[in-house]
Amino acid sequence: MHEAKTHLSRLVEEAVAGEVIVLAKSGKPLVKLVPVGALSSPRPLGWLAGQVQEAPDCWDEDKEVAAWFYGDNAEAAPKVAE
């Protein structure tokens, strides 16, 4: 960790150039330096289409849950459109 503090600018340059930089403390890997662009690859919309199913009753009103959110005024809770 001390070496990383001393040579941070060089380590960042190496990571930007594609080098995998792993920082460790007492021999235990803690973090990995990677370029920001490597983290933010766009995800295609709908990539889970047809793979996720909801239970038939998942949108049914649950009075106990409504009471948690709306307290004594649970009857005035907004209704889910069908």
PyMOL commands that set and color helices and strands:
alter all, ss='L'
color gray80, all
select helices_A, chain A and resi 2-6+8-16+36-39+63-76
alter helices_A, ss='H'
color red, helices_A
select strands_A, chain A and resi 21-25+28-33
alter strands_A, ss='S'
color yellow, strands_A
deselect
rebuild
show_as cartoon
